Amino acid sequence: MTTPAKQSHTTGDVARICRVSIRTVHKWLDNGRLPGHLVPGSTHRRVYREDLRAFMEEYDQPLEWLDEPVS
């Protein structure tokens, strides 16, 4: 039995969803405010959707932003 893959977002996605710069997202990741992980074999970081949702709830960001399409 396989487990479903967790949905994750790029730092650019997180920046668009939270309406901040990518640098701000990097600061959140660097200081531990927002949990994230490295893509194996690269320097690219991703944020699991459930971690982003918890972050947005904790910092009173509108959760409806999470459901808007990221383009």
Backbone hydrogen bonds, N-H to C=O, Kabsch-Sander energy under -0.5 kcal/mol:
donor,donor_aa,acceptor,acceptor_aa,energy
9,H,47,V,-2.7
11,T,45,R,-0.7
14,V,10,T,-2.4
15,A,11,T,-2.3
16,R,12,G,-2.3
17,I,13,D,-2.8
18,C,14,V,-2.8
19,R,15,A,-0.8
20,V,15,A,-2.2
25,V,21,S,-1.6
26,H,22,I,-2.4
27,K,23,R,-2.2
28,W,24,T,-2.4
29,L,25,V,-2.3
30,D,26,H,-2.9
31,N,27,K,-2.4
32,G,29,L,-0.9
33,R,28,W,-1.3
34,L,28,W,-1.7
37,H,46,R,-2.5
39,V,44,H,-2.9
42,S,39,V,-1.9
46,R,37,H,-2.9
47,V,9,H,-2.3
49,R,7,Q,-2.8
52,L,48,Y,-2.3
53,R,49,R,-2.6
54,A,50,E,-2.0
55,F,51,D,-2.3
56,M,52,L,-2.7
57,E,53,R,-2.4
58,E,54,A,-2.6
59,Y,55,F,-2.2
60,D,57,E,-1.3
61,Q,56,M,-3.0
65,W,62,P,-1.4
66,L,63,L,-1.1
67,D,63,L,-0.6
67,D,64,E,-0.7
68,E,64,E,-0.5
68,E,65,W,-0.9
71,S,69,P,-0.6
